[in-house]
Amino acid sequence: MSKKINSKIELNVTLDENRVPEKLHWTAQDGGVTNEEAKAMMLSVWDSKAQESLRIDLWTKDMPVDEMKVFFHQTLVSMSDTFYRATQDEKMTATMKDFCDYFAEKLELNK
């Protein structure tokens, strides 16, 4: 029987008095990340019983809007890549990539 290994990813959120995120830090020791600061995060998990995704989307109050646009674009591109790895669906992946290009063009991210 093979030995099971547990890996831990830790998220720490500092909130202001109105419970708005001021600081985000994350640790993933297996990935060599220790208490790194971030300005935004998106976490999705699949609830198989309810057949729905559950999400946590957080960003600090000092996250610049221009950086948020880039963050969203890069997240969409990454989701396209992940979708392909998970499904091998080339046609839909190409459609998703086309949307990513459109998104970047409309937000003028390629300048």
Contacts in CASP RR format, 6 or more apart in sequence:
PFRMAT RR
TARGET T0000
AUTHOR 0000-0000-0000
METHOD contacts of the structure
MODEL  1
MSKKINSKIELNVTLDENRVPEKLHWTAQDGGVTNEEAKAMMLSVWDSKA
QESLRIDLWTKDMPVDEMKVFFHQTLVSMSDTFYRATQDEKMTATMKDFC
DYFAEKLELNK
7 28 0 8 1.000
7 30 0 8 1.000
8 27 0 8 1.000
8 28 0 8 1.000
8 29 0 8 1.000
9 26 0 8 1.000
9 27 0 8 1.000
9 28 0 8 1.000
10 26 0 8 1.000
10 27 0 8 1.000
10 28 0 8 1.000
11 24 0 8 1.000
11 25 0 8 1.000
11 26 0 8 1.000
11 41 0 8 1.000
11 43 0 8 1.000
12 23 0 8 1.000
12 24 0 8 1.000
12 25 0 8 1.000
12 26 0 8 1.000
12 27 0 8 1.000
12 35 0 8 1.000
13 21 0 8 1.000
13 23 0 8 1.000
13 24 0 8 1.000
13 58 0 8 1.000
14 21 0 8 1.000
14 22 0 8 1.000
14 23 0 8 1.000
14 24 0 8 1.000
14 25 0 8 1.000
15 21 0 8 1.000
15 22 0 8 1.000
16 22 0 8 1.000
16 61 0 8 1.000
20 61 0 8 1.000
21 58 0 8 1.000
21 59 0 8 1.000
21 60 0 8 1.000
21 61 0 8 1.000
22 60 0 8 1.000
22 61 0 8 1.000
22 62 0 8 1.000
23 37 0 8 1.000
23 60 0 8 1.000
24 37 0 8 1.000
24 38 0 8 1.000
24 39 0 8 1.000
24 40 0 8 1.000
24 41 0 8 1.000
24 58 0 8 1.000
24 59 0 8 1.000
24 60 0 8 1.000
25 35 0 8 1.000
25 36 0 8 1.000
25 37 0 8 1.000
25 38 0 8 1.000
26 33 0 8 1.000
26 35 0 8 1.000
26 36 0 8 1.000
26 38 0 8 1.000
26 41 0 8 1.000
27 33 0 8 1.000
27 34 0 8 1.000
27 35 0 8 1.000
27 36 0 8 1.000
39 59 0 8 1.000
39 60 0 8 1.000
39 62 0 8 1.000
39 63 0 8 1.000
39 67 0 8 1.000
39 71 0 8 1.000
40 58 0 8 1.000
40 59 0 8 1.000
40 60 0 8 1.000
40 63 0 8 1.000
40 67 0 8 1.000
40 68 0 8 1.000
40 71 0 8 1.000
41 56 0 8 1.000
41 57 0 8 1.000
41 58 0 8 1.000
41 59 0 8 1.000
42 55 0 8 1.000
42 56 0 8 1.000
42 57 0 8 1.000
42 75 0 8 1.000
43 55 0 8 1.000
43 56 0 8 1.000
43 57 0 8 1.000
44 53 0 8 1.000
44 54 0 8 1.000
44 55 0 8 1.000
45 53 0 8 1.000
45 54 0 8 1.000
45 55 0 8 1.000
46 52 0 8 1.000
46 53 0 8 1.000
46 54 0 8 1.000
47 53 0 8 1.000
47 54 0 8 1.000
59 68 0 8 1.000
69 107 0 8 1.000
69 109 0 8 1.000
70 109 0 8 1.000
72 103 0 8 1.000
73 100 0 8 1.000
73 103 0 8 1.000
73 104 0 8 1.000
73 107 0 8 1.000
73 109 0 8 1.000
76 96 0 8 1.000
76 99 0 8 1.000
76 100 0 8 1.000
76 103 0 8 1.000
77 97 0 8 1.000
77 100 0 8 1.000
79 96 0 8 1.000
80 93 0 8 1.000
80 96 0 8 1.000
80 97 0 8 1.000
80 100 0 8 1.000
83 89 0 8 1.000
83 92 0 8 1.000
83 93 0 8 1.000
83 96 0 8 1.000
84 90 0 8 1.000
84 93 0 8 1.000
87 93 0 8 1.000
103 109 0 8 1.000
104 110 0 8 1.000
END
